[in-house]
């Protein structure tokens, strides 16, 4: 399988505790070793927010959309995702 593509991520510090980012990626893949030939293009776009609640707790929220275009129309789809995360960072970790 051959896969080519790229991505970009642009972040911004909104406040001392809150950061935001927008991201996008695109990849095209093809495989001639299987029958029928598989060929598709994935495009992902989204945005994320992160808030440092305390020195050890971080709250994150992300929205993204993945679009897959395929030569096989049965494998073409759009996927919407929302993700909420709560992360614990050990107090012994050196500061950033």
Secondary structure, 3 states (H helix, E strand, C coil): CEEEEEEEEEEEECCCCEEEEEEEEEEEEEECCCCCCEEEEEEEEEEEEEEECCCCEEEEEEEEEEEEEECCHHHCEEEEEEEEEEEECCCCCCCC
